[in-house]
Amino acid sequence: MSAAGRVSLKRAVLLLGVVALGLWLLTVELAVVGGGGGSAAADPAVRAAAAGGTRRAHAQAAVRRSPDAWRTREWRRAVDRHAAVFRRHLADGMLAASSVAVCLGGAQEAMALRELGVVGAVAVARERSPPLAVAGHDRRLPFPDSSVDFVYAGRALDFSERQADLAGEAARIVKPDGHGHLVVLTSGASDAYSLRSLQSLLPSLRLLRSRVINDSDGSTLRELVFRKHADIPTTTVTPPSNGNNSGGSCANRDHKLEIIGLAEPLIRDEPAKPWITLKRNIKNIMYLPALADIGFKRRYVYVDVGARSYGSSIGSWFRKQYPKQNHTFEVFAVEADPAFHADYARRRGVALLPYAAWVRNETLTFEINDGPGPGKKKGGAGGDAGGKPNGRGMGRIRRAAGETRGVSSGEVRRVPAFDLAEWLKRTASGQDYVVMKMDVEGTEFDLVPRMIDTGAICLVDELFLECHYNRWQRCCPGERSPKYQNTYGDCLKLFTSLRNSGVLVHQWW
């Protein structure tokens, strides 16, 4: 063959290679756009849901009108992952071609449903993006009450800053009578406490089943399927908001007992040097957020009863040391001593309740002892880190006129008092996460029984309680403090009864 012939042959081979490469790229692009028509049509779940021709034509029409991002390989992989999850629900009969389906996690979810035959599936996004996404937000989904057969929340609750609002909206639009379903994927709800928290956000729904699935990054997720029933309509359901105490135990006692079993043990024997033993015990405390996921709550609240100055415990301990799992807490400081009130006027994010915590609303005699009190030093839990004006002593309530309740020499004044239990029931609900610290110089023997009787104690997720008793005195070996009449045994009974009732309480100092 001549040189010219060989050149022509090489050009022809090269041209054929270019054409073949072009055809291959075109085939890949069509597969991405069309959703892999052949394999999808062969899916038995698709055949059971709808006629294959209608499904494929609708999906392709949606893609042709979609943004460029919807044609990427990453998009295609996401659609396929969601389709793998939806196939089970199609096979179980929870989905059909005629189902009204709403997806809260993204347009890929809606596309996956459409390709599987649920041709009316739509997603909710911040901005409208036809034909797959309609505009909406966590506080308002653009659908009528009880109008949707299948709500797929995906991981929207995990990523939402308003979990309670989004959960309420999802429950609102689900059809009742057992026909509507809500599916949630979450990295949480792996323990009884967090699962109960999620369920409390969906009071009109019942958990139907749960399973563990693998996420795309190799992590595990929990899939929860809920069903709405007609006997619990969304518009009339009020989640537990006033606590629920039946026979001395909280309604959520069982799942909290699992957490309590992991907590640090109570100190059974009275310590000979309580100012050392109880202070050291703080290092042993197992905080609830270290034992369970505290997500799926409407609000996060910290109540410091007997707060004294801001630096006493709010600033020195709660703000710096309490594990919050990245949640922002509302803070309430309950303090009757006017000497500390000015300190809170310049503190942001703290609501001062300038009253004495009590069992009813009335005016009481309040006495302030000389000195900082036994075992109270500046800096550290139970002390005032630079917040004790002139070594100001501890304040406490006199329950009756003329009552001294032990030795007292100091300032006495009249202060307004309020019913702590009733205030808590008005302020918090069973959907909130509530932490309380209580240091009230012996009044805990009045406040805690009142909170138990009213059910308010059931609203407290974690309690840090300093129990005051006739402890051994640091100054005088062999002598007990005459300031309090209760014994260490009385304190131990109080702590034990709280834990048995389902309250995670810690011995505070």
Secondary structure as a PSIPRED ss2 file (coil, helix, strand):
# PSIPRED VFORMAT (PSIPRED V4.0)

   1 M C   1.000  0.000  0.000
   2 S C   1.000  0.000  0.000
   3 A H   0.000  1.000  0.000
   4 A H   0.000  1.000  0.000
   5 G H   0.000  1.000  0.000
   6 R H   0.000  1.000  0.000
   7 V H   0.000  1.000  0.000
   8 S H   0.000  1.000  0.000
   9 L H   0.000  1.000  0.000
  10 K H   0.000  1.000  0.000
  11 R H   0.000  1.000  0.000
  12 A H   0.000  1.000  0.000
  13 V H   0.000  1.000  0.000
  14 L H   0.000  1.000  0.000
  15 L H   0.000  1.000  0.000
  16 L H   0.000  1.000  0.000
  17 G H   0.000  1.000  0.000
  18 V H   0.000  1.000  0.000
  19 V H   0.000  1.000  0.000
  20 A H   0.000  1.000  0.000
  21 L H   0.000  1.000  0.000
  22 G H   0.000  1.000  0.000
  23 L H   0.000  1.000  0.000
  24 W H   0.000  1.000  0.000
  25 L H   0.000  1.000  0.000
  26 L H   0.000  1.000  0.000
  27 T H   0.000  1.000  0.000
  28 V H   0.000  1.000  0.000
  29 E H   0.000  1.000  0.000
  30 L H   0.000  1.000  0.000
  31 A H   0.000  1.000  0.000
  32 V H   0.000  1.000  0.000
  33 V H   0.000  1.000  0.000
  34 G H   0.000  1.000  0.000
  35 G C   1.000  0.000  0.000
  36 G C   1.000  0.000  0.000
  37 G H   0.000  1.000  0.000
  38 G H   0.000  1.000  0.000
  39 S H   0.000  1.000  0.000
  40 A H   0.000  1.000  0.000
  41 A H   0.000  1.000  0.000
  42 A C   1.000  0.000  0.000
  43 D C   1.000  0.000  0.000
  44 P H   0.000  1.000  0.000
  45 A H   0.000  1.000  0.000
  46 V H   0.000  1.000  0.000
  47 R H   0.000  1.000  0.000
  48 A H   0.000  1.000  0.000
  49 A H   0.000  1.000  0.000
  50 A C   1.000  0.000  0.000
  51 A C   1.000  0.000  0.000
  52 G H   0.000  1.000  0.000
  53 G H   0.000  1.000  0.000
  54 T H   0.000  1.000  0.000
  55 R H   0.000  1.000  0.000
  56 R H   0.000  1.000  0.000
  57 A H   0.000  1.000  0.000
  58 H H   0.000  1.000  0.000
  59 A H   0.000  1.000  0.000
  60 Q H   0.000  1.000  0.000
  61 A H   0.000  1.000  0.000
  62 A H   0.000  1.000  0.000
  63 V H   0.000  1.000  0.000
  64 R H   0.000  1.000  0.000
  65 R C   1.000  0.000  0.000
  66 S C   1.000  0.000  0.000
  67 P C   1.000  0.000  0.000
  68 D H   0.000  1.000  0.000
  69 A H   0.000  1.000  0.000
  70 W H   0.000  1.000  0.000
  71 R H   0.000  1.000  0.000
  72 T C   1.000  0.000  0.000
  73 R H   0.000  1.000  0.000
  74 E H   0.000  1.000  0.000
  75 W H   0.000  1.000  0.000
  76 R H   0.000  1.000  0.000
  77 R H   0.000  1.000  0.000
  78 A H   0.000  1.000  0.000
  79 V H   0.000  1.000  0.000
  80 D H   0.000  1.000  0.000
  81 R H   0.000  1.000  0.000
  82 H H   0.000  1.000  0.000
  83 A H   0.000  1.000  0.000
  84 A H   0.000  1.000  0.000
  85 V H   0.000  1.000  0.000
  86 F H   0.000  1.000  0.000
  87 R H   0.000  1.000  0.000
  88 R H   0.000  1.000  0.000
  89 H H   0.000  1.000  0.000
  90 L H   0.000  1.000  0.000
  91 A H   0.000  1.000  0.000
  92 D C   1.000  0.000  0.000
  93 G C   1.000  0.000  0.000
  94 M C   1.000  0.000  0.000
  95 L C   1.000  0.000  0.000
  96 A C   1.000  0.000  0.000
  97 A C   1.000  0.000  0.000
  98 S C   1.000  0.000  0.000
  99 S C   1.000  0.000  0.000
 100 V C   1.000  0.000  0.000
 101 A E   0.000  0.000  1.000
 102 V E   0.000  0.000  1.000
 103 C E   0.000  0.000  1.000
 104 L C   1.000  0.000  0.000
 105 G C   1.000  0.000  0.000
 106 G C   1.000  0.000  0.000
 107 A H   0.000  1.000  0.000
 108 Q H   0.000  1.000  0.000
 109 E H   0.000  1.000  0.000
 110 A H   0.000  1.000  0.000
 111 M H   0.000  1.000  0.000
 112 A H   0.000  1.000  0.000
 113 L H   0.000  1.000  0.000
 114 R H   0.000  1.000  0.000
 115 E H   0.000  1.000  0.000
 116 L C   1.000  0.000  0.000
 117 G C   1.000  0.000  0.000
 118 V C   1.000  0.000  0.000
 119 V C   1.000  0.000  0.000
 120 G C   1.000  0.000  0.000
 121 A C   1.000  0.000  0.000
 122 V E   0.000  0.000  1.000
 123 A E   0.000  0.000  1.000
 124 V E   0.000  0.000  1.000
 125 A E   0.000  0.000  1.000
 126 R C   1.000  0.000  0.000
 127 E C   1.000  0.000  0.000
 128 R C   1.000  0.000  0.000
 129 S E   0.000  0.000  1.000
 130 P C   1.000  0.000  0.000
 131 P C   1.000  0.000  0.000
 132 L C   1.000  0.000  0.000
 133 A E   0.000  0.000  1.000
 134 V E   0.000  0.000  1.000
 135 A E   0.000  0.000  1.000
 136 G C   1.000  0.000  0.000
 137 H E   0.000  0.000  1.000
 138 D C   1.000  0.000  0.000
 139 R C   1.000  0.000  0.000
 140 R E   0.000  0.000  1.000
 141 L C   1.000  0.000  0.000
 142 P C   1.000  0.000  0.000
 143 F C   1.000  0.000  0.000
 144 P C   1.000  0.000  0.000
 145 D C   1.000  0.000  0.000
 146 S C   1.000  0.000  0.000
 147 S C   1.000  0.000  0.000
 148 V E   0.000  0.000  1.000
 149 D C   1.000  0.000  0.000
 150 F E   0.000  0.000  1.000
 151 V E   0.000  0.000  1.000
 152 Y E   0.000  0.000  1.000
 153 A E   0.000  0.000  1.000
 154 G E   0.000  0.000  1.000
 155 R C   1.000  0.000  0.000
 156 A H   0.000  1.000  0.000
 157 L H   0.000  1.000  0.000
 158 D H   0.000  1.000  0.000
 159 F H   0.000  1.000  0.000
 160 S C   1.000  0.000  0.000
 161 E C   1.000  0.000  0.000
 162 R C   1.000  0.000  0.000
 163 Q H   0.000  1.000  0.000
 164 A H   0.000  1.000  0.000
 165 D H   0.000  1.000  0.000
 166 L H   0.000  1.000  0.000
 167 A H   0.000  1.000  0.000
 168 G H   0.000  1.000  0.000
 169 E H   0.000  1.000  0.000
 170 A H   0.000  1.000  0.000
 171 A H   0.000  1.000  0.000
 172 R H   0.000  1.000  0.000
 173 I H   0.000  1.000  0.000
 174 V E   0.000  0.000  1.000
 175 K C   1.000  0.000  0.000
 176 P C   1.000  0.000  0.000
 177 D C   1.000  0.000  0.000
 178 G C   1.000  0.000  0.000
 179 H C   1.000  0.000  0.000
 180 G C   1.000  0.000  0.000
 181 H E   0.000  0.000  1.000
 182 L E   0.000  0.000  1.000
 183 V E   0.000  0.000  1.000
 184 V E   0.000  0.000  1.000
 185 L E   0.000  0.000  1.000
 186 T E   0.000  0.000  1.000
 187 S C   1.000  0.000  0.000
 188 G C   1.000  0.000  0.000
 189 A C   1.000  0.000  0.000
 190 S C   1.000  0.000  0.000
 191 D C   1.000  0.000  0.000
 192 A H   0.000  1.000  0.000
 193 Y H   0.000  1.000  0.000
 194 S H   0.000  1.000  0.000
 195 L H   0.000  1.000  0.000
 196 R H   0.000  1.000  0.000
 197 S H   0.000  1.000  0.000
 198 L H   0.000  1.000  0.000
 199 Q H   0.000  1.000  0.000
 200 S H   0.000  1.000  0.000
 201 L C   1.000  0.000  0.000
 202 L C   1.000  0.000  0.000
 203 P C   1.000  0.000  0.000
 204 S C   1.000  0.000  0.000
 205 L E   0.000  0.000  1.000
 206 R E   0.000  0.000  1.000
 207 L E   0.000  0.000  1.000
 208 L E   0.000  0.000  1.000
 209 R E   0.000  0.000  1.000
 210 S E   0.000  0.000  1.000
 211 R E   0.000  0.000  1.000
 212 V E   0.000  0.000  1.000
 213 I E   0.000  0.000  1.000
 214 N E   0.000  0.000  1.000
 215 D C   1.000  0.000  0.000
 216 S C   1.000  0.000  0.000
 217 D C   1.000  0.000  0.000
 218 G C   1.000  0.000  0.000
 219 S C   1.000  0.000  0.000
 220 T E   0.000  0.000  1.000
 221 L E   0.000  0.000  1.000
 222 R E   0.000  0.000  1.000
 223 E E   0.000  0.000  1.000
 224 L E   0.000  0.000  1.000
 225 V E   0.000  0.000  1.000
 226 F E   0.000  0.000  1.000
 227 R E   0.000  0.000  1.000
 228 K E   0.000  0.000  1.000
 229 H C   1.000  0.000  0.000
 230 A C   1.000  0.000  0.000
 231 D C   1.000  0.000  0.000
 232 I C   1.000  0.000  0.000
 233 P C   1.000  0.000  0.000
 234 T H   0.000  1.000  0.000
 235 T H   0.000  1.000  0.000
 236 T H   0.000  1.000  0.000
 237 V C   1.000  0.000  0.000
 238 T C   1.000  0.000  0.000
 239 P C   1.000  0.000  0.000
 240 P C   1.000  0.000  0.000
 241 S C   1.000  0.000  0.000
 242 N C   1.000  0.000  0.000
 243 G C   1.000  0.000  0.000
 244 N C   1.000  0.000  0.000
 245 N E   0.000  0.000  1.000
 246 S E   0.000  0.000  1.000
 247 G C   1.000  0.000  0.000
 248 G C   1.000  0.000  0.000
 249 S E   0.000  0.000  1.000
 250 C E   0.000  0.000  1.000
 251 A C   1.000  0.000  0.000
 252 N C   1.000  0.000  0.000
 253 R H   0.000  1.000  0.000
 254 D H   0.000  1.000  0.000
 255 H H   0.000  1.000  0.000
 256 K H   0.000  1.000  0.000
 257 L H   0.000  1.000  0.000
 258 E H   0.000  1.000  0.000
 259 I H   0.000  1.000  0.000
 260 I H   0.000  1.000  0.000
 261 G C   1.000  0.000  0.000
 262 L C   1.000  0.000  0.000
 263 A C   1.000  0.000  0.000
 264 E C   1.000  0.000  0.000
 265 P C   1.000  0.000  0.000
 266 L C   1.000  0.000  0.000
 267 I C   1.000  0.000  0.000
 268 R C   1.000  0.000  0.000
 269 D C   1.000  0.000  0.000
 270 E C   1.000  0.000  0.000
 271 P C   1.000  0.000  0.000
 272 A C   1.000  0.000  0.000
 273 K C   1.000  0.000  0.000
 274 P H   0.000  1.000  0.000
 275 W H   0.000  1.000  0.000
 276 I H   0.000  1.000  0.000
 277 T H   0.000  1.000  0.000
 278 L H   0.000  1.000  0.000
 279 K H   0.000  1.000  0.000
 280 R H   0.000  1.000  0.000
 281 N H   0.000  1.000  0.000
 282 I H   0.000  1.000  0.000
 283 K H   0.000  1.000  0.000
 284 N H   0.000  1.000  0.000
 285 I C   1.000  0.000  0.000
 286 M C   1.000  0.000  0.000
 287 Y C   1.000  0.000  0.000
 288 L H   0.000  1.000  0.000
 289 P H   0.000  1.000  0.000
 290 A H   0.000  1.000  0.000
 291 L H   0.000  1.000  0.000
 292 A C   1.000  0.000  0.000
 293 D C   1.000  0.000  0.000
 294 I C   1.000  0.000  0.000
 295 G C   1.000  0.000  0.000
 296 F C   1.000  0.000  0.000
 297 K C   1.000  0.000  0.000
 298 R C   1.000  0.000  0.000
 299 R C   1.000  0.000  0.000
 300 Y E   0.000  0.000  1.000
 301 V E   0.000  0.000  1.000
 302 Y E   0.000  0.000  1.000
 303 V E   0.000  0.000  1.000
 304 D E   0.000  0.000  1.000
 305 V E   0.000  0.000  1.000
 306 G C   1.000  0.000  0.000
 307 A C   1.000  0.000  0.000
 308 R C   1.000  0.000  0.000
 309 S C   1.000  0.000  0.000
 310 Y C   1.000  0.000  0.000
 311 G C   1.000  0.000  0.000
 312 S C   1.000  0.000  0.000
 313 S C   1.000  0.000  0.000
 314 I H   0.000  1.000  0.000
 315 G H   0.000  1.000  0.000
 316 S H   0.000  1.000  0.000
 317 W H   0.000  1.000  0.000
 318 F H   0.000  1.000  0.000
 319 R H   0.000  1.000  0.000
 320 K H   0.000  1.000  0.000
 321 Q H   0.000  1.000  0.000
 322 Y C   1.000  0.000  0.000
 323 P C   1.000  0.000  0.000
 324 K C   1.000  0.000  0.000
 325 Q C   1.000  0.000  0.000
 326 N C   1.000  0.000  0.000
 327 H C   1.000  0.000  0.000
 328 T C   1.000  0.000  0.000
 329 F C   1.000  0.000  0.000
 330 E E   0.000  0.000  1.000
 331 V E   0.000  0.000  1.000
 332 F E   0.000  0.000  1.000
 333 A E   0.000  0.000  1.000
 334 V E   0.000  0.000  1.000
 335 E C   1.000  0.000  0.000
 336 A C   1.000  0.000  0.000
 337 D C   1.000  0.000  0.000
 338 P H   0.000  1.000  0.000
 339 A H   0.000  1.000  0.000
 340 F H   0.000  1.000  0.000
 341 H H   0.000  1.000  0.000
 342 A H   0.000  1.000  0.000
 343 D H   0.000  1.000  0.000
 344 Y H   0.000  1.000  0.000
 345 A H   0.000  1.000  0.000
 346 R C   1.000  0.000  0.000
 347 R C   1.000  0.000  0.000
 348 R C   1.000  0.000  0.000
 349 G C   1.000  0.000  0.000
 350 V E   0.000  0.000  1.000
 351 A E   0.000  0.000  1.000
 352 L E   0.000  0.000  1.000
 353 L E   0.000  0.000  1.000
 354 P C   1.000  0.000  0.000
 355 Y C   1.000  0.000  0.000
 356 A E   0.000  0.000  1.000
 357 A E   0.000  0.000  1.000
 358 W E   0.000  0.000  1.000
 359 V C   1.000  0.000  0.000
 360 R C   1.000  0.000  0.000
 361 N C   1.000  0.000  0.000
 362 E E   0.000  0.000  1.000
 363 T E   0.000  0.000  1.000
 364 L E   0.000  0.000  1.000
 365 T E   0.000  0.000  1.000
 366 F E   0.000  0.000  1.000
 367 E E   0.000  0.000  1.000
 368 I E   0.000  0.000  1.000
 369 N E   0.000  0.000  1.000
 370 D C   1.000  0.000  0.000
 371 G C   1.000  0.000  0.000
 372 P C   1.000  0.000  0.000
 373 G C   1.000  0.000  0.000
 374 P C   1.000  0.000  0.000
 375 G C   1.000  0.000  0.000
 376 K C   1.000  0.000  0.000
 377 K C   1.000  0.000  0.000
 378 K C   1.000  0.000  0.000
 379 G C   1.000  0.000  0.000
 380 G C   1.000  0.000  0.000
 381 A C   1.000  0.000  0.000
 382 G C   1.000  0.000  0.000
 383 G C   1.000  0.000  0.000
 384 D C   1.000  0.000  0.000
 385 A C   1.000  0.000  0.000
 386 G C   1.000  0.000  0.000
 387 G C   1.000  0.000  0.000
 388 K C   1.000  0.000  0.000
 389 P H   0.000  1.000  0.000
 390 N H   0.000  1.000  0.000
 391 G H   0.000  1.000  0.000
 392 R C   1.000  0.000  0.000
 393 G C   1.000  0.000  0.000
 394 M C   1.000  0.000  0.000
 395 G E   0.000  0.000  1.000
 396 R E   0.000  0.000  1.000
 397 I E   0.000  0.000  1.000
 398 R E   0.000  0.000  1.000
 399 R C   1.000  0.000  0.000
 400 A C   1.000  0.000  0.000
 401 A C   1.000  0.000  0.000
 402 G C   1.000  0.000  0.000
 403 E C   1.000  0.000  0.000
 404 T C   1.000  0.000  0.000
 405 R C   1.000  0.000  0.000
 406 G C   1.000  0.000  0.000
 407 V C   1.000  0.000  0.000
 408 S C   1.000  0.000  0.000
 409 S C   1.000  0.000  0.000
 410 G E   0.000  0.000  1.000
 411 E E   0.000  0.000  1.000
 412 V E   0.000  0.000  1.000
 413 R E   0.000  0.000  1.000
 414 R E   0.000  0.000  1.000
 415 V E   0.000  0.000  1.000
 416 P E   0.000  0.000  1.000
 417 A E   0.000  0.000  1.000
 418 F E   0.000  0.000  1.000
 419 D E   0.000  0.000  1.000
 420 L H   0.000  1.000  0.000
 421 A H   0.000  1.000  0.000
 422 E H   0.000  1.000  0.000
 423 W H   0.000  1.000  0.000
 424 L H   0.000  1.000  0.000
 425 K H   0.000  1.000  0.000
 426 R H   0.000  1.000  0.000
 427 T H   0.000  1.000  0.000
 428 A C   1.000  0.000  0.000
 429 S C   1.000  0.000  0.000
 430 G C   1.000  0.000  0.000
 431 Q C   1.000  0.000  0.000
 432 D C   1.000  0.000  0.000
 433 Y E   0.000  0.000  1.000
 434 V E   0.000  0.000  1.000
 435 V E   0.000  0.000  1.000
 436 M E   0.000  0.000  1.000
 437 K E   0.000  0.000  1.000
 438 M E   0.000  0.000  1.000
 439 D C   1.000  0.000  0.000
 440 V C   1.000  0.000  0.000
 441 E C   1.000  0.000  0.000
 442 G C   1.000  0.000  0.000
 443 T C   1.000  0.000  0.000
 444 E H   0.000  1.000  0.000
 445 F H   0.000  1.000  0.000
 446 D H   0.000  1.000  0.000
 447 L H   0.000  1.000  0.000
 448 V H   0.000  1.000  0.000
 449 P H   0.000  1.000  0.000
 450 R H   0.000  1.000  0.000
 451 M H   0.000  1.000  0.000
 452 I H   0.000  1.000  0.000
 453 D H   0.000  1.000  0.000
 454 T H   0.000  1.000  0.000
 455 G C   1.000  0.000  0.000
 456 A H   0.000  1.000  0.000
 457 I H   0.000  1.000  0.000
 458 C H   0.000  1.000  0.000
 459 L H   0.000  1.000  0.000
 460 V C   1.000  0.000  0.000
 461 D C   1.000  0.000  0.000
 462 E E   0.000  0.000  1.000
 463 L E   0.000  0.000  1.000
 464 F E   0.000  0.000  1.000
 465 L E   0.000  0.000  1.000
 466 E C   1.000  0.000  0.000
 467 C C   1.000  0.000  0.000
 468 H C   1.000  0.000  0.000
 469 Y C   1.000  0.000  0.000
 470 N C   1.000  0.000  0.000
 471 R C   1.000  0.000  0.000
 472 W E   0.000  0.000  1.000
 473 Q C   1.000  0.000  0.000
 474 R C   1.000  0.000  0.000
 475 C C   1.000  0.000  0.000
 476 C C   1.000  0.000  0.000
 477 P C   1.000  0.000  0.000
 478 G C   1.000  0.000  0.000
 479 E C   1.000  0.000  0.000
 480 R E   0.000  0.000  1.000
 481 S C   1.000  0.000  0.000
 482 P C   1.000  0.000  0.000
 483 K C   1.000  0.000  0.000
 484 Y C   1.000  0.000  0.000
 485 Q C   1.000  0.000  0.000
 486 N C   1.000  0.000  0.000
 487 T C   1.000  0.000  0.000
 488 Y H   0.000  1.000  0.000
 489 G H   0.000  1.000  0.000
 490 D H   0.000  1.000  0.000
 491 C H   0.000  1.000  0.000
 492 L H   0.000  1.000  0.000
 493 K H   0.000  1.000  0.000
 494 L H   0.000  1.000  0.000
 495 F H   0.000  1.000  0.000
 496 T H   0.000  1.000  0.000
 497 S H   0.000  1.000  0.000
 498 L H   0.000  1.000  0.000
 499 R H   0.000  1.000  0.000
 500 N H   0.000  1.000  0.000
 501 S C   1.000  0.000  0.000
 502 G C   1.000  0.000  0.000
 503 V C   1.000  0.000  0.000
 504 L E   0.000  0.000  1.000
 505 V E   0.000  0.000  1.000
 506 H E   0.000  0.000  1.000
 507 Q E   0.000  0.000  1.000
 508 W C   1.000  0.000  0.000
 509 W C   1.000  0.000  0.000
